[in-house]
């Protein structure tokens, strides 16, 4: 297929480009580079456009003859979404509707959406399955839930075949260290701990050490970015057989904050200074996926199921590129 990847110069989008190419698809990138990096797209044709620009996006998709669109272009910082909800409703909801308008004008009926486990909010139990109720507690989570509702309506009314993929903690980098995670500001735990190992930060702060978990720190499900990317390709290729497709994407293995710190210490061989802080409001003690649905229906399995494997690829990227793509 000819697949246009919106947000393809970002972290998960750029890794998905690699997976698409490896599986024989043609790709272009549409990205306004507000958070992405042109270098991350490599040799893939890059169209510097905002998805809100319906005429320009429609023209690009039509001229190239796109068969499908993957959508990664969004604002993703939970804390910022609380401080600046207007930005998130505009970027994540309004602009997505503009993108869907472009698809409708072009007659494109395959769409893969980057969603999040944040739509579940504070789940009452783990592991989390796809039928858990949607109770987002941040504007970021609410915007993703709104888009999922929008997609269901577009499917019912217009026949848009879509996949909505709800990520847990995307982590790691392309093995070899050619592309990886480069956010400004960085908010994800593994790269933050690696920055301490590289001497770019003085310490890592643990937010809460009295949770009802084995070591008192929060537990999360870390999934390698290349495993995420492959799931996108598999979902896209399954859309003609059945739609819509809705899957959680996580390994089903939970790792505590302290376990992540110890793993980075082991992989890097560096000392890491740790400080204890207070709990952050809204942090669930544990968020762990139940991956059975995507494994059964798509045949997907993580190729990097172990935390150490994930951290090793992240360390390769950050140690080779301590200042990111710049």
C-alpha positions in Angstrom: 0.0 0.0 0.0 0.9 3.7 -0.3 0.8 5.0 3.2 1.0 8.6 4.3 2.3 8.9 7.9 1.2 12.0 9.6 3.7 12.8 12.4 6.2 10.5 10.7 9.1 12.7 11.8 8.3 12.0 15.5 9.4 9.2 17.8 6.9 6.5 17.1 6.0 7.7 13.6 9.7 7.5 12.4 10.1 3.9 13.7 6.8 3.0 12.0 8.3 4.3 8.7 11.0 1.6 9.1 8.5 -1.1 9.7 6.3 -0.1 6.8 9.3 -0.1 4.4 10.5 -3.5 5.7 7.1 -4.9 4.9 7.0 -3.6 1.3 4.9 -0.5 1.6 5.5 2.9 0.0 5.5 5.8 2.4 5.5 9.6 2.6 5.6 11.8 5.7 3.4 14.7 6.5 4.7 16.7 9.5 4.8 20.3 10.5 8.0 19.6 12.5 6.7 21.3 15.6 7.9 18.4 17.6 9.4 16.1 15.1 12.8 16.0 13.4 13.4 16.0 9.6 16.4 13.7 10.2 14.1 11.1 11.7 12.3 10.6 8.4 15.6 9.6 6.7 15.2 9.2 2.9 11.4 9.1 3.0 9.8 12.1 1.2 8.8 14.7 3.8 6.0 17.2 3.2 6.2 19.9 5.8 2.5 20.5 6.3 0.1 21.0 9.1 -2.7 18.4 9.2 -5.1 21.3 9.8 -4.5 22.5 6.2 -7.2 20.5 4.5 -6.6 21.8 0.9 -2.8 21.2 1.1 -3.2 17.7 2.8 -5.9 16.7 0.3 -3.8 17.8 -2.6 -0.7 15.9 -1.3 -2.7 12.7 -0.7 -4.4 12.8 -4.1 -1.3 13.7 -6.1 0.6 10.8 -4.5 -2.3 8.4 -4.7 -2.4 7.4 -1.0 -4.2 4.3 0.0 -4.1 4.8 3.7 -3.1 7.2 6.5 -1.5 6.7 9.8 -1.9 9.4 12.4 0.7 10.2 15.0 0.6 14.0 14.9 -0.5 15.0 18.4 0.5 16.8 21.5 1.4 14.2 24.1 2.5 15.7 27.4 -0.1 14.9 30.1 1.1 17.6 32.6 1.1 20.2 29.9 -2.4 19.2 28.8 -3.6 20.1 32.4 -1.9 23.5 32.1 -2.8 24.2 28.5 -6.0 22.3 27.6 -6.9 24.6 24.7 -3.7 23.5 22.9 -4.6 19.9 23.3 -8.2 20.1 22.2 -7.1 22.1 19.2 -4.1 20.0 18.2 -5.6 16.6 19.0 -9.3 16.9 18.3 -9.9 19.8 15.9 -6.8 19.0 13.7 -7.8 15.3 13.6 -11.2 16.2 12.3 -9.5 18.4 9.7 -7.4 15.4 8.7 -10.4 13.2 8.5 -12.1 15.8 6.3 -9.1 15.5 3.9 -9.4 11.7 3.9 -13.1 12.0 3.1 -12.4 14.4 0.2 -9.8 12.0 -1.2 -11.9 8.9 -0.8 -9.3 7.2 1.5 -11.0 4.7 3.7 -8.1 3.2 5.8 -6.9 5.0 8.9 -4.6 3.9 11.8 -4.9 6.1 14.9 -2.3 6.5 17.7 -4.3 6.3 20.9 -3.3 5.7 24.5 -4.0 3.8 27.7 -4.6 7.2 29.3 -8.2 6.9 28.1 -8.7 4.4 31.0 -7.7 6.9 33.6 -7.4 5.2 37.0 -8.4 1.6 36.3 -9.8 -0.4 39.1 -7.7 -3.4 38.4 -4.8 -4.7 36.2 -4.2 -6.2 33.7 -6.2 -3.8 31.5 -8.3 -5.2 28.7 -9.9 -3.3 25.8 -13.4 -3.4 27.4 -12.4 -1.4 30.5 -14.5 1.8 30.8 -13.1 5.1 29.5 -12.5 7.4 32.4 -9.7 9.7 31.4 -8.4 12.1 34.1 -6.4 14.5 31.9 -7.2 16.6 28.9 -4.7 14.6 27.0 -6.6 11.4 27.7 -9.9 13.0 27.0 -8.8 14.3 23.6 -7.8 10.8 22.6 -11.1 9.3 23.8 -12.9 12.0 21.8 -11.1 11.0 18.7 -12.0 7.4 19.2 -15.6 8.4 19.5 -15.3 10.4 16.3 -13.8 7.5 14.5 -16.6 5.2 15.5 -19.1 7.7 14.1 -17.1 8.1 10.9 -17.1 4.3 10.5 -20.9 4.1 11.0 -21.7 7.0 8.7 -19.0 6.9 6.0 -17.4 3.4 6.2 -14.0 4.6 7.4 -12.1 1.5 8.3 -9.9 2.3 11.2 -7.6 0.8 13.8 -7.2 2.5 17.2 -4.1 1.4 19.1 -3.9 2.2 22.7 -0.3 2.4 23.8 1.2 1.8 27.2 4.8 3.1 27.8 6.6 3.4 24.4 10.3 2.9 25.0 13.6 2.0 23.3 15.0 2.8 19.9 15.8 1.2 16.6 18.6 -1.3 17.3 21.9 0.2 16.2 21.0 3.6 17.4 20.3 5.4 14.1 16.9 6.8 15.3 15.4 7.1 18.8 13.6 9.3 21.3 14.2 13.0 21.2 11.6 15.1 23.0 11.9 18.6 24.3 11.2 18.7 27.2 11.7 15.0 27.9 9.1 13.5 30.3 9.6 9.7 29.8 11.3 7.8 32.5 13.9 5.7 30.6 15.5 8.6 28.7 15.4 10.7 31.9 17.4 8.1 33.8 19.8 7.7 30.9 20.4 11.5 31.0 21.5 11.1 34.6 23.8 8.2 33.5 25.3 10.5 30.8 25.8 13.4 33.3 23.2 15.6 31.7 21.1 15.6 34.8 22.2 15.5 38.4 19.6 13.0 39.6 16.4 11.2 38.9 13.5 11.9 41.2 11.1 9.1 42.2 7.6 10.5 42.7 6.2 8.5 45.5 7.8 5.6 47.3 4.8 4.3 49.4 2.6 2.8 46.7 1.0 -0.6 47.3 3.6 -2.3 45.0 6.5 -4.6 45.9 9.1 -1.8 46.2 6.7 1.1 46.8 7.1 2.7 43.4 4.8 2.9 40.4 4.6 0.0 38.0 4.3 0.5 34.3 4.2 -1.7 31.1 7.1 -0.7 28.8 6.8 -1.7 25.2 9.6 -1.4 22.6 8.9 1.2 20.0 9.6 -1.3 17.2 7.0 -3.7 18.6 4.6 -0.8 18.5 5.5 0.0 14.9 5.0 -3.6 13.8 1.6 -3.7 15.4 0.6 -0.6 13.3 1.6 -2.4 10.1 -0.2 -5.6 11.1 -3.4 -3.6 12.0 -3.3 -1.7 8.7 -2.9 -4.9 6.7 -5.9 -6.4 8.6 -8.3 -3.6 8.0 -9.7 -4.9 4.7 -10.6 -8.2 6.5 -12.3 -6.6 9.5 -12.9 -3.2 11.0 -12.8 -1.4 13.3 -9.8 -2.8 15.1 -9.2 -1.7 18.7 -6.2 -3.0 20.6 -4.2 -2.2 23.7 -0.4 -2.4 23.0 1.8 -3.5 25.9 3.8 -6.5 26.8 1.8 -7.6 29.8 4.8 -7.2 32.0 5.0 -4.5 34.7 8.2 -2.9 35.9 8.6 -0.5 38.8 10.4 2.9 38.7 13.2 1.4 40.8 13.5 -1.5 38.4 13.9 0.8 35.5 16.6 2.8 37.3 18.5 -0.4 38.3 18.3 -1.7 34.7 19.7 1.6 33.3 22.5 1.4 35.9 23.3 -2.2 34.8 23.3 -1.5 31.1 25.2 1.8 31.2 27.7 0.8 34.0 27.2 4.3 35.4 26.3 5.6 38.8 22.8 7.1 39.0 21.8 9.5 41.8 18.2 9.0 43.0 16.1 11.4 45.1 12.7 10.7 46.6 9.8 13.0 46.1 6.1 13.2 46.8 3.5 11.4 44.8 2.1 13.2 41.8 -1.7 13.6 41.7 -3.4 11.1 39.4 -0.5 8.6 39.2 -2.1 5.1 39.4 0.0 2.5 41.4 0.1 0.1 38.4 -0.8 0.2 34.7 -0.2 -3.2 33.0 -1.8 -4.4 29.8 -3.5 -7.6 28.9 -2.1 -8.3 25.4 -4.3 -11.4 24.6 -6.6 -9.7 22.2 -4.0 -8.3 19.8 -1.9 -11.5 20.1 -4.9 -13.7 19.3 -6.5 -11.6 16.5 -3.4 -10.2 14.8 -0.8 -12.8 15.8 1.4 -10.0 17.2 4.0 -10.8 19.8 6.7 -8.5 21.3 10.2 -9.1 19.9 11.7 -7.2 22.8 9.7 -8.4 25.8 12.4 -7.8 28.4 13.1 -4.5 30.1 16.9 -4.9 29.6 16.5 -5.3 25.9 14.5 -2.1 25.7 16.9 -0.2 27.8 19.9 -1.5 25.8 18.5 -0.1 22.5 17.7 3.2 24.3 21.2 3.4 25.6 22.7 2.8 22.2 20.7 5.8 20.8 21.3 8.2 23.6 24.9 7.4 24.1 25.6 7.9 20.4 23.3 11.0 20.2 23.5 12.7 23.6 21.9 15.8 22.1 19.4 14.0 20.1 19.1 14.7 16.4 20.6 18.2 16.8 
